[in-house]
Amino acid sequence: MVNDPDDGPPTIVGIEQWRNEYGLDNIYVAADTTVSMAVNGSIGTPTATIIDPRTMTVYSREPGSSGFTTAEELANMNKVQ
């Protein structure tokens, strides 16, 4: 989230409120206080943001609903041999 439900900076309380309002029990929601997940400086939806769980860094940002190929690519890279 880049803002809380009241259009202020994202907070844990705001994130929990938003998750509860939409029943997002099995989804992770993160606070992006520096808008680092924006693509080319703008926020458009949907945006596919792939985060590497091993480093917790943004691996890829793609506008639109694509990103499955990139996610599979990252999963293959992280696959335990």
C-alpha positions as CSV (number, residue, x, y, z in Angstrom):
1,M,0.0,0.0,0.0
2,V,1.2,3.5,-0.8
3,N,-1.3,5.2,1.5
4,D,-3.7,4.2,4.3
5,P,-7.5,4.2,4.0
6,D,-7.5,7.9,5.0
7,D,-5.0,8.8,2.2
8,G,-2.2,9.3,4.7
9,P,1.1,7.4,4.7
10,P,0.7,3.7,5.1
11,T,0.6,2.3,8.6
12,I,0.2,-1.2,10.1
13,V,-3.2,-0.2,11.5
14,G,-4.3,1.0,8.1
15,I,-3.0,-2.1,6.4
16,E,-4.9,-4.3,8.9
17,Q,-8.1,-2.2,8.4
18,W,-7.8,-2.6,4.6
19,R,-7.1,-6.4,4.8
20,N,-10.1,-6.9,7.1
21,E,-12.4,-4.7,5.1
22,Y,-11.8,-6.8,1.9
23,G,-11.4,-10.2,3.7
24,L,-7.8,-10.7,2.5
25,D,-6.9,-13.3,5.0
26,N,-4.5,-15.3,2.8
27,I,-2.7,-12.3,1.2
28,Y,0.4,-10.4,2.3
29,V,0.1,-6.6,2.2
30,A,3.1,-4.4,2.5
31,A,3.6,-0.7,3.3
32,D,5.5,1.1,0.5
33,T,6.3,4.4,2.1
34,T,8.7,5.5,-0.6
35,V,6.4,4.4,-3.5
36,S,9.3,2.1,-4.7
37,M,6.8,-0.3,-6.4
38,A,5.6,2.4,-8.8
39,V,6.5,1.7,-12.5
40,N,8.3,4.6,-14.2
41,G,7.2,7.0,-11.4
42,S,3.5,6.4,-11.8
43,I,1.1,4.1,-10.0
44,G,-1.2,2.2,-12.3
45,T,-3.2,-0.9,-11.6
46,P,-3.0,-3.6,-12.0
47,T,0.8,-3.8,-11.5
48,A,2.6,-7.1,-11.1
49,T,5.4,-6.7,-8.5
50,I,7.5,-9.8,-7.9
51,I,9.5,-9.8,-4.6
52,D,12.3,-12.2,-4.1
53,P,11.5,-14.0,-0.8
54,R,15.1,-14.9,-0.2
55,T,16.3,-11.3,-0.3
56,M,13.0,-9.4,0.2
57,T,13.9,-7.1,-2.6
58,V,11.8,-6.2,-5.7
59,Y,12.8,-8.5,-8.5
60,S,10.5,-7.1,-11.1
61,R,7.8,-4.5,-11.7
62,E,5.5,-4.8,-14.7
63,P,2.4,-2.8,-15.5
64,G,-0.7,-4.8,-16.4
65,S,-1.7,-8.3,-15.2
66,S,1.4,-10.0,-16.6
67,G,4.3,-11.2,-14.5
68,F,3.7,-15.0,-14.4
69,T,6.7,-15.7,-16.6
70,T,8.8,-13.5,-14.4
71,A,7.5,-15.2,-11.2
72,E,8.3,-18.7,-12.7
73,E,11.8,-17.4,-13.7
74,L,12.5,-16.3,-10.1
75,A,11.1,-19.5,-8.7
76,N,13.4,-21.5,-10.9
77,M,16.4,-19.4,-9.8
78,N,15.5,-20.0,-6.2
79,K,14.8,-23.7,-6.6
80,V,16.7,-25.8,-4.1
81,Q,19.0,-28.2,-6.0
